[in-house]
């Protein structure tokens, strides 16, 4: 059986895959991608959305994945996996909640490798500092390497002008090609305040795979949604172990950090973002890019319509 890249899958399935993601609990669409069935919706008792709480970031990440049916629902032997955390700056260590929790990222690396992934790379484009320094200060470099993964500095030559067929405001942009070519993309944002977007969550985290992200800030909500129509994560895991409740996205004061000991996970980035917004007293509709993505059919904000499993670990 021929194994398709994510690029080919997104090109040939288009809106059909989007519709499948909205089928809801207990429904599946058998869409061939990367030589396997795409996990477009839960099967049987699997949750559509998982929310795990507890004091151990590794344990709650594991519990969230288990509620979704396990990492094997998303990763299989031989897969090339990219994990995209938020590695925002090189001047705040992880306790300042500007960067994704390193234990959450490392746990995902371990699980992917345990599922037989051929390769697991972790990467981002930092807002402040060099990739090398931001990777180190965030604690993610050390944690990922210890788990057996690779830290990749995103090469400028791999950003290529790419069509966004379903874009409403932007119809092309320079996108990191490996993100489209990998078999699996796992989006791992940290939930935090953002001065322009209100919150930085899964949709906003995708700006780390393009060039000129500052130019996305004009009509930010629609442009992020347009990008999300092209770059569709296989799985989104929102790190809300610590959340930044003010002065984001870079933070700088521990007074702005709230310990919530939560991880949210779904194949549906819109749903994961909508649930994460509730930690800030908001809804998905309050976040322009979440609402725009839902309006485009990229996921659902209606949390009452999907099976959510809340677990403790």
C-alpha positions in Angstrom: 0.0 0.0 0.0 1.4 3.4 -0.9 2.0 5.7 2.0 0.8 9.2 1.4 2.3 12.3 2.9 0.2 14.7 4.9 0.5 17.1 1.9 -1.0 14.6 -0.5 -3.7 13.6 2.0 -4.8 17.2 2.5 -4.7 17.8 -1.2 -6.8 14.9 -2.2 -9.3 14.7 0.7 -10.0 18.4 1.2 -13.4 19.3 2.6 -14.4 15.6 2.9 -12.0 15.2 5.8 -13.2 18.3 7.5 -16.7 17.0 7.4 -15.6 13.7 8.8 -14.0 15.4 11.8 -17.4 16.8 12.7 -19.3 13.5 12.6 -19.1 13.3 16.3 -18.7 10.5 18.8 -19.0 7.0 17.6 -18.6 7.9 13.9 -15.6 7.3 11.7 -14.6 8.0 8.2 -12.2 5.5 6.6 -9.9 7.8 4.7 -6.6 6.5 3.6 -3.6 8.5 4.6 0.0 7.6 5.2 -1.0 4.0 4.6 -3.6 3.8 7.3 -7.1 4.9 8.3 -7.1 8.6 9.3 -8.5 9.0 12.9 -11.1 11.5 11.7 -13.5 10.7 14.6 -13.6 8.5 17.7 -14.5 4.8 17.6 -16.8 3.2 20.1 -16.2 4.5 23.6 -13.2 6.7 22.7 -13.6 10.3 23.7 -13.8 13.1 21.1 -12.2 15.4 23.7 -10.1 14.5 26.8 -9.4 16.6 29.8 -7.0 15.2 32.3 -6.1 16.7 35.7 -3.4 15.9 38.2 -0.1 17.1 39.7 2.1 15.0 37.4 2.4 16.4 33.9 3.5 13.0 32.5 0.6 11.2 34.1 -2.1 13.5 32.9 -0.7 13.5 29.4 -0.8 9.7 29.5 -4.4 9.8 30.8 -5.6 12.2 28.2 -4.1 10.0 25.4 -5.7 6.9 26.9 -9.1 8.5 27.0 -8.8 9.2 23.2 -7.9 5.6 22.5 -4.2 5.7 23.0 -1.3 7.1 20.9 -1.8 4.1 18.5 -4.9 5.8 17.2 -2.6 8.6 15.8 0.8 7.0 15.3 1.9 3.7 13.9 5.1 1.9 13.2 7.4 3.6 10.7 5.8 7.0 11.0 7.7 10.3 10.6 6.3 12.4 13.5 6.7 16.2 14.1 5.8 17.6 17.4 5.2 21.4 17.4 5.3 23.0 20.9 5.3 26.7 21.7 9.0 27.6 22.4 8.3 31.4 22.5 11.4 33.0 23.9 14.9 32.3 25.3 14.6 34.6 28.3 12.0 32.8 30.5 12.4 29.3 31.9 9.3 27.0 31.8 7.8 28.1 35.2 6.9 31.5 33.5 4.3 29.7 31.3 5.5 31.3 28.1 6.6 28.0 26.7 5.1 24.5 26.6 5.8 22.3 29.5 8.9 20.1 28.7 7.5 17.0 30.5 4.3 17.1 28.4 6.4 17.3 25.2 8.9 14.6 26.3 6.0 12.3 27.3 4.5 12.6 23.8 7.9 11.8 22.3 8.2 8.7 24.4 4.7 7.5 23.5 5.3 8.1 19.7 8.5 6.1 19.8 6.8 3.4 21.8 4.2 3.2 19.1 7.0 2.5 16.6 7.5 5.9 15.1 10.6 5.9 12.9 11.5 9.4 13.8 10.2 12.1 16.2 11.3 15.7 15.7 10.4 18.7 17.8 10.6 22.2 16.4 9.4 25.8 16.6 10.3 29.3 15.4 11.0 31.4 18.6 9.8 34.9 18.9 12.7 35.9 21.1 16.3 34.6 20.8 17.8 31.9 18.6 16.2 28.5 18.3 19.2 26.9 20.0 19.0 29.2 23.1 15.2 29.1 23.3 15.2 25.3 23.0 17.7 25.1 25.9 16.1 27.7 28.2 12.6 26.2 27.7 13.9 22.9 29.1 12.4 21.2 26.0 15.7 20.4 24.4 17.0 18.4 27.3 13.7 16.6 28.0 13.2 15.7 24.3 16.7 14.3 23.9 16.4 12.3 27.1 13.2 10.8 25.7 14.9 9.8 22.5 13.6 12.5 20.2 15.3 15.1 18.0 15.3 18.8 18.3 15.3 20.4 14.8 16.3 24.0 14.0 13.9 24.9 11.2 16.0 25.6 8.1 15.1 28.7 6.0 15.3 26.7 2.8 12.4 24.5 3.8 9.9 27.3 3.9 8.2 27.3 0.5 5.4 29.4 -0.9 2.4 27.1 -0.6 -1.2 27.5 -1.8 -3.9 27.6 0.8 -6.9 26.6 -1.4 -9.6 27.2 1.3 -8.1 30.4 2.5 -10.6 33.3 2.7 -8.1 36.1 3.4 -4.8 34.5 2.5 -4.5 32.0 -0.3 -0.8 31.3 -0.1 2.1 31.6 2.4 5.6 30.3 3.0 5.1 27.1 5.1 7.7 24.7 6.5 7.4 21.8 4.1 8.4 19.1 6.5 5.2 19.8 8.5 3.2 19.0 5.4 5.3 16.0 4.4 5.4 14.3 7.8 3.0 11.4 8.5 1.9 12.8 11.8 1.8 16.4 13.2 1.2 16.8 16.9 0.4 20.4 18.0 1.3 21.1 21.6 0.5 24.7 22.5 0.6 26.1 26.0 -2.6 27.9 27.0 -1.8 31.5 27.6 -2.9 35.1 27.3 -2.1 36.9 24.1 -2.3 40.7 23.8 -3.8 40.6 20.3 -5.5 37.3 20.0 -6.8 37.2 23.6 -5.5 33.7 24.0 -2.7 31.7 22.3 -3.9 28.1 21.9 -3.7 25.4 19.2 -4.7 27.5 16.2 -2.4 30.4 17.1 0.5 27.9 17.7 0.6 27.1 14.0 2.2 30.5 13.3 5.4 28.8 14.3 5.5 26.8 11.0 5.4 29.8 8.7 7.6 32.8 7.8 6.6 36.4 8.6 4.1 35.5 11.4 3.9 39.2 12.4 2.1 39.8 9.1 -0.6 37.4 10.1 -1.7 39.9 12.7 -3.8 41.9 10.3 -7.2 40.2 10.4 -5.5 37.7 12.7 -8.6 35.6 13.4 -9.3 34.8 9.8 -5.7 34.4 8.8 -5.0 31.9 11.5 -8.1 29.9 10.5 -7.0 30.1 6.9 -3.6 28.6 7.9 -5.4 25.9 9.9 -7.3 24.9 6.8 -3.9 23.9 5.3 -1.9 22.8 8.3 -4.2 20.3 10.1 -2.6 18.6 13.1 -3.3 14.9 13.6 -3.6 15.5 17.3 -3.7 18.7 19.5 -2.5 18.5 23.1 -3.0 21.7 25.0 -0.6 22.1 27.9 -2.5 23.8 30.7 -0.3 22.6 33.5 0.6 26.2 34.1 -1.3 29.0 32.3 -0.3 32.6 31.7 -3.3 34.7 32.5 -1.9 38.1 31.7 0.9 39.9 29.8 1.2 37.2 27.1 2.5 35.9 25.0 5.9 36.3 26.6 5.0 37.0 30.2 7.7 37.7 32.7 6.1 37.7 36.2 5.2 34.6 38.2 2.2 36.6 39.5 0.7 36.1 36.1 1.0 32.3 36.2 -1.8 30.1 37.5 -1.2 26.4 38.3 -4.1 24.5 36.7 -2.6 21.0 36.4 -4.6 20.2 33.2 -4.0 18.7 29.8 -6.6 18.9 27.0 -6.4 16.6 24.0 -8.4 16.0 20.8 -8.0 15.3 17.1 -10.1 18.5 16.7 -8.0 21.6 17.4 -11.1 23.8 17.5 -12.7 21.8 20.2 -9.5 21.6 22.2 -9.1 25.3 22.0 -12.7 26.0 22.9 -12.4 23.9 26.1 -9.0 25.5 27.0 -10.7 29.0 26.7 -13.0 28.1 29.6 -9.9 28.1 31.9 -9.8 31.8 31.3 -13.5 32.4 31.7 -14.0 32.6 27.9 -15.6 30.5 25.2 -14.3 29.5 21.8 -16.5 32.2 20.3 -14.6 34.8 22.2 -11.4 33.9 20.4 -11.6 35.2 16.8 -9.5 32.4 15.2 -11.3 29.7 17.0 -14.7 31.0 15.8 -13.4 31.6 12.3 -12.1 28.0 12.1 -15.4 26.7 13.3 -17.2 28.8 10.8 -15.0 27.3 8.1 -15.9 23.8 9.2 -12.5 22.9 10.6 -13.9 21.7 13.9 -16.6 22.3 16.5 -16.9 24.8 19.3 -20.1 23.1 20.5 -18.7 21.2 23.4 -22.1 19.9 24.5 -22.3 18.0 21.1 -19.2 15.9 21.6 -18.2 13.2 24.1 -15.8 14.7 26.6 -14.0 12.5 29.1 -12.7 14.2 32.2 -10.2 12.1 34.1 -7.8 12.4 37.1 -4.3 11.0 37.2 
